[in-house]
Structures are given as C-alpha cells and as structure tokens.
Amino acid sequence: MSDIFNNELFEAFASASDNVYIYVCDMKTDISRWSLNSVDYWALESEYIEDAANMWAKHIHPDDLDVYMDDITKVFAGKKKTHNCQYRAKNYLGEYVWVECKGSVIRDEEGTPKIFAGLMTRIDGQSKYDNLTGLLTTQWLHSCDFAAQTGVAVLIGIDGFRKVMSHYGYNTGDEILVEFSKKIKTLCHPGWQLLRFSGDEFLLLAVSADRQEIEDFYKIFCRETDVIELQDGHKVGISASAGAVCFPQDADTREHLINKLENSLEYAKNIDKGTLVFCSEEIVRTHERRQILRDDLKQCIKNDFQGFELYYQPFVDSETQTIVGCECLLRWKGDKIKDSYPGEFIKVLEDYGGIREVGFWVMEQSIRQQVEWRDTYKDLLVSFNVSYQQFMDETFEERLDFYAKTYGAKPEYMIIELTESCAVDNPKELAAMFDRLRRRGFRIALDDFGTAYASLEMLKSLQVDYIKVEHSFVRELSEPGHDIDYVIIDNLLDLCRHLGCLSIVEGVENSKVAEIVGTMDVSLLQGYYYSKPVCQEDFEKLLV
C-alpha cells in the first residue's frame, strides 16, 4: 500500500471533525483513500476506492455536475492550482446536501500529477442568517437560479475598514456594520435582497434591475452612507466601493457571479476607490495579471530575490550642485511579467504580505551599497523607503542594527523614509521607535509631505530629520497659473526651518524649475533634471 495512505497526518485530519471529510488519491494507480466518516456518511463501498472521480460524480446533483467537472478538469490540466467549488452531494439517506470541496494536486519533477488530496466540508448546517446584522447569508444564494432571471448583483465593501476597527475598536466596528447595513436596506427597492457577504462586505441582489437603476441607486447610497452616527452620538465618516455584475449575461451561475463580483470590487478598491465598477473584460484581465504577478513575485523571493534590483536617484546639494547621496528605489522584472511598474508590484506585495521580506532585502542592499561606495568614492547619504507595516515588524530594529554592524555602515549617512501615504494607526509607538533610531544616529525622513490631511498631524507626533516636499507641488512650477504652488512650497520650507528639519524637494524636472527652486532655502534637490533613477553602474558614472 502507498506511503501516502499510511501516515499519521491522514489519520489525524480524518478524525478532526464530523462534518469534514478527507481524501487522498495516488494518481499513478488511481487508487484513493477516504476517511472512515466519509465512508459512513456518503455510503461509499470501501475506505479504498479505484476510479474515485467517476464514483464521486455519481453522488453529485445533476444540476451541479458541470460546475464540479469544470473546476476539477482545470486543476488536473494545470490551469488552476487548487480545486475549490460548492455543490450538492447525495448522502447515505439519499438526500442532497451542500458541500464545499477543496483540493490540491502535487506534481513530480516532470510536472506529472502525482497526488491529489483534499477535503469536503458540509455547509448545509450553516446558519442562513448573520448573527450581527440579521441579514441573510450567502447560503441563500444556493437556491437562486441566475440563468433563469435577470438583474444586477452588487458587492459593497467599506474602504479601509481595518483602520476604522483599529481606531475605534471592535465593538464600534460592529456597530458601524449594523448601522451601515440598515442604511443600505432602507435604500433598496421592493424585491431586492441584501445579504451579509463577509467582514465589511454586503451583497445586494437586485432582481429585474438594470445598470442605470443601480447607478442611480449608488449615487444616493454614497450620499446617505458617508457618515454613520453611533448610539453615543459620535459620527464616523466612511466611504465604500462596489463591484457589480449583470446576470445572466455576465454570469449565469453562483460561482461565476461571486468570482466576478470579488474581482470587480477588488478593482474598484485598487484602481478607483469609492466608486461603483461594473465587471468588464479589463477587470478580468487585471485580476488575472495580479494573480500571475503574485505567483511570479513569490517565486522570485523564494529564488533569493531573483529579478529584484535597486535603482538610484541622486540627491543634489542646492548650494554646490553636487551629488551628495541618493534614494534607493526598488525595481523588478519577473519571469512571466516583464513590464510591471513599482506602483503595481509593490501594491501586490503589500496585499499578500511579501513586502516584509522584500523590504528587509532592500534594507540590507542599501546599507551594503552605502559602505561599498564609501570605500570607492566618499561618504554618501543613502535613503531607502520603509512602510509603516515594516516599521511595526517586531524584528525591524534588530535587523537594521544587524545589517549596519555586519557591513560597518555609518548610521548618520543612512536615511530611512516613511511614506506619508501609509496609514499610521499607532503614532506614539512609531514616535518612540523614531527616537530610538535617531539616538543611534540614523536619519528619518517623512516622504511625500503635503499629499494628505494627516501631514501636520504626523509632524505633531513624529520627530524627523528630513521633510520631502512632494513632487506634485514642484514639477509644474514654471508653468503659468502655478503661483500657488510656489507659495505652498515656500511655506513648507519655512515650516521645515522652524522645526529644525532639513528639506528635500522632489520633482525638479527641468532647468526652469531648478532655477525657481534655487532661489529658495532648500537643503537637497531631486528630480529628472539631475537624473532619473538609474542602475548602479550608471549612478557611479555620475559620481566621477
């Protein structure tokens, strides 16, 4: 008997739950082993079964068989990595019950399928109603025939709800969800159904509605839900994004509908936050590209950060007009996608958590590079970007000290930039860390200053060494009608002086802008006029 059948892990998982059923298949022999509770509940002929795929197909409801076969065929063909679908299966009583079936294929070194393992979870016993809001759950969708009716489904999600929860607490977060759902429900037309989807997301099923009706509804919805009043009288401002799918023309099954809704909402939140986005071919392509990007990035990280590279953009002393340092900027070219820009692949890294590993790689390479240049040229200021998520990593300070000591870096020549667009949930904790880092000699910069309402609030909480004036105020200084930009920059620089901070002005893109900024009291300049971000070899040519 194959070793994949006789192991303790199978035994442990097989007895873990009464309504979870485990199976594993040796694809070379087409023999599978099923947990004993599977044999009993599904009335299987044995614990060990040959040709299990055809055997199991006989248990599936005829109306759901196509969904199952389509999904499992794509997995075996290598078009999908995991098997994941819901359908009805016949139990020992001859009754059809809903199950969620998940599985994965393990392939040998030649790519041939070797093992298929998975589990089925009975979902027929799950509650039809959400305990918090009292709304129907997505279980209700199992009874819907999307091929036989017309309408629009809308998936609505609160923007940045995790930050809201962190700021106000979980109890207040629950209250916001309840009040938010009530407001949506009052705006629904007769015959429309509102469901709790998951977390901060709600699914509106508008049978017989058309696209124009939903667009009109969403305009009213945005106006009526932008402020949630709590029981204690406090008011919380929120925004929401939504993805929409017309059925049956764009989706005629539950699985396709939910998949396209999630893709559309993801697109809205990433590309056009706070809006309603109808599913389109562009959205499908964008989602597929993000999936490929994610897999490609993961593989590159696993392969010792293959494909990642640092580019360098000079810092120029405003008085001497000489290069005194640079900002390290991450670039990446994957095996499957060669044209991804930083704003795209960094967002993917942040979404799935890969930014932590890549961020530490950037930290190490920046420190190592600063030391190498010192030996060849002179001491240069070298900066690298750190997200708030990275700062809050419990190993951040330890790793920073380790790399600095390992390579022999001078902390006073290292600038750590906090991108101001990131969400800072705990400014006091971050301020304490900044103080510790500055005491050890590291410099701290607040990047993209002036681009959000939190700018002055951040300065109240955080002591920094540099303030970087965001390029949007700078790059069009020489154009007519941009006198207000000059006033804003001049006042920001004056603020820097009063706070005892040095300044870095980004976005110096041409000689006219350089001439205007040159009349101001600026510490460092940065922009395409001096150099675009370049590879190490080209940057070193600028130092000669």
N, C-alpha and C positions, 0 to 999 in steps of 0.2 A: 504493500500500500504506500502511496506517495507521502513524503515527509510533510507536504503542505496540508495534509489532512490530520496528521498525528502530531499536534503540538499543543502546548498548554495555552497559548493565546486564543486559539479557536475555542477551546473548552471554556475559557474564562468569559469570552464575549458571548458564547452560545447560551449561557445561563444568566446573562446580566439582566434581562428584562422579559416579562411575559408577553409583551406586545411588540418585541423586536426580534426579527428572525434573520439568522446569519447563514450565509452560504459561501462556498469557495469551490472553484472549478479548475481542474487541471486541463487546460485547453488542448494539450497534446493528445491526451487519451479521451477527452470529452466525458470524463467522469467527475461528478461533483459530490460534495458532502454538504448536508443540510443539518442545522441544529435540530435537536430532538423536539423542541417546541414547534418547529416548522413542520416536522413530520406529523405531529398530532393535530395542529390547527388547520393545516391545509390538506390533510388526509393524503399525504404522499405515500408511495408504495414502499419506500425504504429511506434510510439515512443516506445511503449512497445511490446515486442515480446516473444512468447513462443518458446522453442526449437531453440534458435538462432544459435546454432552450425550447425545444418543441413540447416537452412535457409541461413546462410552466405556461406556455402560450395557451394551452387548453384551459387554464384556470382564469385567464383574463377575460373580462367582459368584452363581448364582440365589438361594442362601440369604442372601446379604449385600446383595442389591439394595435391599431395603426400608430397610435402615439407611442406605445411601448416599442414596437418593431422599428419605427423610425429612429428613436433615440438609441436603442441598443446597437442597431446597424451602424450608426455613425461612430459609436465608440469603438466597435471592432474594426472599422475601416480606418481608424486613426484620425477621423475628422473632429471628434470630441475627446477630451481627456477623461471625462467622468460620465458615468450613467446617472441620470437624475430626472425622474419623472414620477407623476402620480397617476394612478389608475385604480380600477376596481378589480378585485380578485375574489374567486369563489373559495369559501372556507369549508370545513368539514360538515357544516349544516346545509351546504348548498346555497348559502347566502353570499351575495357580493358585498364586500367591504372595501372602503378606500384605504390604499396603502401609498406610502412614499418610498420609492425604491431608489437606492443609491449604490453605485459600484464603480470599481476601477480595474483597468487592465494593466498588468505588469508584463513587459516585453523583454525578450532576451537581447543580447548584444547586437544581434542582426535585425532587431525590430519586429521579430515574430511574436505574436501574442503567446504568453506562457501561462499566466494565471489570471483568472477573473474572480474577484472577491467583492462581496457587498453585503448589504443588509436591507431589510424591508421593515418599515415602521407602520403599524396600524394607526391611521389618523381618523378612523370612524368615530372614536370615542372622544375626540377633542371638542371643546365647547364651541357652540355656534355663536355665542355672544361674548364680547370682550368685557372683562370684569371691571375695567376702569371707566370706559365711556358708555357701556351698554349697547354699543353698536354691534351689528352682525360682523363676524369674522370672515375671512376668505373661504372658510368651509362652505359658506352659502353659494360660492361660485361653482361648486361641483354640480349643482342642479341646473346651471344655466346652459342653454344651447345657443352659443354665439353664432352658429351658422344659420340659425332659423329666425333671427331677429336683427334689427338694425339699431344703431345708436352709437354713442361715444363713451368710452371709458377714460376717466381722468385720475391719474395718480398724483396726489398733492403732498408735498413734504415741506416742513418748516426749515428755512435756511439757518444754518449754524445752531441747531437746537442743542448740540452737545455743549456749546459755550453758554447757552442760556441755562442749561441744567447746572453747569459748574458754577455759574454766578449766583443763581437764585436757590439752588438746592433741588433735590429730587421731588420733594413734596410739592413745591411750587411748580416744578416742571409738569407733574401730573395734573395739577390744577389748570395749567395753561392748555394742556392737551384736551381736557374736558371742555373748557370754555371755547376753544378753537373748533372742536367738533360740533358743538351746539350752534355756533355761528354758521358753519357750513350747512348744517341741516336746515336751518331756517331759510337759507337761500335756495334750497333745492326745489325744483318743480315737482308737481304731483307725478308719481310713478317713478321718480328717480330713487336710487338706493345708495345710501352711504355706508361704507364698511370701514372698520379699522384694519389697516393692512399690516403694518408692523412699526414699532417705535413711534416716530413722529409723522408717519405717512398714513394717509387716508385715501381710500379708493371710492370714487364716485362712478356709479354705473347709470348712465343717462340713456335709458331705452327710448327709442324713437326720436332722440335729439339729433341735430345736425351740427356741423362745425361752427356755423355762425351763432347758433344758440349758446354753445359752450364758450365761444369767445366773448359774447355779451355777458354771460354769467361770470366769467373770470374777471372782467373789469369791475363788476360790482363786488365780487368776492375780495379783490385786493383792497378796495376802499373800505370794506366793512370789517376786515380782519387784521388791519395793520396795527391795531392796538388792542391788547387783551387786558380787560380790567379784572383784577383779582378780588377775592372776597374781602380782603383788608383795605381795599380802596386803591392799592398801588396799580399803576398802569405799566404794562410791558409792551414795548414796540417790537414787532416781528415782521418778517417778510416770508413769503412762501413761493416756491417754484412748482411747476406742474408739467407732467408729460401726458399727452393724450393720444388715443388710438381709436380710429373709426372701425366699427365692426359691422358686417363680416368682411368688408373689402380689404382691410389691412391685417385682420386677424380673425380666424373663424373657430379657434379652439382656446380653451382656458390657458394652456401652456404658452401658446404664441402670444396671446393678449398680454399676459403678465410679463413675459420676456420683453416685449416691445415697449410696454409701459415703463418698466425699470430703465431701459435704455434711454427713453425719451426724457425721463426725469433726471437721470444722470447727466445727459447732455445739457438740459436747462440749468442745472446747478453748476456745471463746469464752464459752460460757454456763455450763457445768458441768464444769470441768476435773477430770480424774482419775476420770471415770465412763464407763459404757457407755451409749450412747444409740442406740436403735433409730430408724430412719428413720420420719418421720411427715409429715403434711401441714404441720404447723407448721414443721418443719425446711426443707421445700421452700420455703415462703413466706419464711422467714427468709433463706435463701440468695438467693432472687430479689430480696428487698428490699436485701440487701447489694450485689448486682450493680448494681441501679439506683442505690443510694447512691453507689457508687464512680464510676459514669459521670457522675452528677449533680455530684459534688464536683469531678471532673476538669474538667468543662465550666465550672463556676463559677470555678475557679482560672484557667483559660485566659481567661475573660472579666474579667480584672483583679479577681478575688476578689469578684465579684458574689454577693450573698447572705450573705456573712460580715459579722459585726458584733461589736463589743466591748460587753459589759455591764460594769458597775462595782459592786462591793460594798464598802461603806465599812470603813475601819479606824478604830476609835474609841479615843481615848486613855482609859485606865482611870481616870485621876485627874480630868481636866477634862470627860470625857464629850463631847468634841467630835470631829468628824471631822478626821483628820489625813492621810488618804490613802485608797487603795482598791486592790483587786485587780482586774486586768483579766481578764475571763472570756469565752471565745470562744462565740459563738452563730452558728447558720447555718440558713438556710431556703432549700432548693433549688427548682429549677423543677418537679421531678417529685415530690419528697417534702418536705412542709412541716412535718412533726412530729418530725424526728429530734432527739434529745437529745444533749448533748455526749458522754456516755459511749459512745454508739453511733457517731456520725460521726467522733469523734476516733480511735476504735479502727480504723475503716476507713481513715482517713488514715495511721495508723501502719503498717497491714498492707501497703499498697501503696506507701508512701514519700512520699505527698503532704504528710505532716506537716512536712517540711523547708520547703517553700515557704510553707505557711500559718504555720508558726512564725516565720519571718522577717517575714511580714506583720504578725503580732501584735506582734513586737518593735518594728517601725517605728511602728505606730499608737500603741502605749503610750508610746513616747518622745515622739512628736509631741504626744500629748494632754497629757502632763505639762507640756510647755513652754507650750501654749496656756492651760492653767489657771493657770500661774504669772503670766502676763500679766494675767489677768482677776481671779483670786482671790488666791492665795498659793502658796507652795511646798507641794506635796502629795507625800507618799510614794506612788509608783505601782509596783505589782508586776505581773509577768507570769510565767507558767509556762513552763518550758523542760524538755523531756525530755532524758534522757541522750543519746539519739540525736542531738538537736540540738547539745548541748554538744560532742559529739565531731566535729561537722562542721568541716572544716578552715577554713571561712570564717567561723565563728561570731564570733570576737573581732574580725576585720576588719569584719564587717557591724555589730556592736554599736558599735564606735568610729566608724564612718562615720555611722550614724544619729545618734549622740549629738552629733557635731561639726556635722553638717548642720543639725540643729534647734536646737542650742545648749542641750542638756539638761545639768542638773547631776547627775552620776553618783551623788552622795550621796543623791539623792532617788529613785533607781531601785533597786527590789528584784527580784532575779532568783531565782525559786523553782524548786528542783529537787524534782520529785515523788518522794517516797521509795519509792513502789511500783515505780519503774522498776528495771531490772536494771543495776547498775553493774559492768561487767566489769574496768575498769581504774581503781580508786580513786586510785592515785598520780598518773596523768595528769590526772584530774579535779581532784585537790587542787592540783596545780601551776597549773591554769587558774584555779581559785578565788583562789589567792594573787595572780595577775597582775591579775585583775579587781578585787579588793579594794584593791590598791595604786593602781589608777586611780580609786578612790572608789566603785565600785559595791558595793551591799549584796547579800549572798547569804542566802537562806532555805532551810531544809530543811522541805519541806511534809509534811503528814500524819504527823508524827513519832509513833512508838509503834505503828504498824499492822503492823510486820513484825519478824522476828527480827534483821534487818540494822540496826535503828535505832542501837544503841550502837556497833556495828562501823563504821557510817558516820561517827559522831561522832569515833571514834578517827582516822579517815583524813582527814576534811574539816573545815576551819575555816570556820564560818559566822557570820553576824551575828544571824540570827533563827532561832528554832525555832518552828514552828507546831504546836500541840497539836491532834491530830486530833479532829474533832467528835464521833466516836462515844463518846469519854470524857466529853463535856461536855453534850450535849443532854438527857440524862435525869438530870442531877444532882439535880433537885428531886423525882424520883420515889422512892418508898420502896424500900429494898433496894439503893440505888446508892451506899452509903457508900464502897465500894471504889473507885469512880470518883474520888471526892474525894481519897482517899489517893494514887491514881496521879497525878492532876493536880498535887497539892501537891508530890509528889516530883519530877515532871518540871520544875516551875518552880524548885524548889530546885537541880536539876541545871543549869538554864539560868544561874542566878546564879553557881554555882561555875565554870562555863565562860566566864563573861563575855558570855553571849549575851542578847539581848532576846527576849521571848516574845510570841507572837500566839496567842490562844485562839480557835479557831473553834467554831461551833455554839451560840452564845448565842442561843437561840431564843425565850425568854420572860423576863418580869421576875423570876421566881423564880430562874432560872439566873443571870441578870445580877447579882442580889443576892448569890448564893453566891460567884460568881467575883469579885465586887467586893471580897470580904474577903481575896483572895489577892494576891500580889505579881506582877501581870501588867502587861506593857507596853502591848499593844494588844488590843482585843476586836473580834470579827467575828461576825455572825450575823443571823438574820431579825428579832430583837428591835430591831435598829437599822435594818436594811433588807435586803431580798432583793437579788440582783443586778438592776440597772436600767439602762435605756438612758442615753445621755449627757445628754439633756435632763432626765430625772428625777433623775439624780445631781446635776446642777448646782443643782437646786431645793433639795436637801438642804444645799448649801453656803451658801445665803443666810442 
